[in-house]
């Protein structure tokens, strides 16, 4: 288990799983890789959709939350002066 990838060791620590054999280890690796691939595919499709919407003028991005930005600036200023 010491030579397993970081994401596999983390998943096993979180779940409390003992990996007694190579088959179970392979199953966990496969599940983690499938989840990662799915995540990356969804992100890429989202990027493609945003790119297409921007091209036809239907997406301009998210509007800035000026209230939160103003609050964060005040908080940062107070931290610098203490």
C-alpha positions in Angstrom: 0.0 0.0 0.0 3.0 2.3 0.5 3.7 2.4 -3.2 0.0 3.2 -4.1 -0.8 6.6 -5.7 -1.7 9.4 -3.3 -5.4 9.5 -4.3 -5.7 5.8 -3.5 -4.1 6.1 -0.1 -6.3 9.1 0.7 -9.5 7.2 -0.3 -8.5 4.2 1.8 -7.8 6.4 4.8 -11.2 8.2 4.5 -13.1 4.9 4.0 -11.1 3.0 6.5 -10.5 0.2 3.9 -7.8 -2.4 4.3 -6.7 -3.6 0.9 -5.8 -7.2 1.4 -5.3 -8.2 -2.2 -4.4 -6.8 -5.6 -8.0 -7.3 -7.0 -9.6 -5.0 -4.4 -6.8 -2.5 -5.0 -7.4 -2.6 -8.7 -11.1 -2.1 -8.2 -10.5 1.0 -6.1 -8.0 2.4 -8.6 -10.5 1.8 -11.5 -13.3 3.5 -9.6 -11.2 6.5 -8.7 -9.9 6.8 -12.3 -13.5 6.5 -13.7 -14.6 9.3 -11.3 -11.7 11.5 -12.3 -12.4 10.9 -16.0 -16.1 11.7 -15.6 -15.1 14.9 -13.7 -12.7 16.0 -16.4 -15.2 15.2 -19.2 -17.9 17.3 -17.5 -15.5 20.2 -17.0 -14.5 20.1 -20.7 -18.0 20.0 -21.9 -18.9 23.0 -19.7 -15.9 24.9 -21.1 -17.1 24.1 -24.6 -20.7 25.3 -23.8 -19.4 28.5 -22.4 -17.2 29.1 -25.4 -20.1 28.5 -27.8 -22.4 30.7 -25.8 -19.9 33.5 -25.7 -19.4 33.2 -29.5 -23.1 33.9 -30.1 -23.3 36.6 -27.4 -25.5 34.7 -25.0 -23.0 34.4 -22.2 -21.1 37.3 -20.7 -19.8 35.7 -17.6 -20.7 36.0 -14.0 -21.5 39.5 -12.6 -19.2 40.7 -10.0 -20.5 40.6 -6.4 -19.4 44.1 -5.4 -20.8 43.8 -1.9 -18.6 40.8 -1.1 -15.6 42.4 -2.8 -16.0 45.6 -0.7 -16.3 43.6 2.5 -13.2 41.6 1.6 -11.2 44.8 1.0 -12.3 46.2 4.3 -11.4 43.0 6.1 -8.0 42.8 4.4 -7.3 46.5 5.3 -8.1 45.8 9.0 -5.8 42.8 9.1 -2.9 44.8 7.6 -3.2 47.5 10.3 -3.2 45.1 13.3 
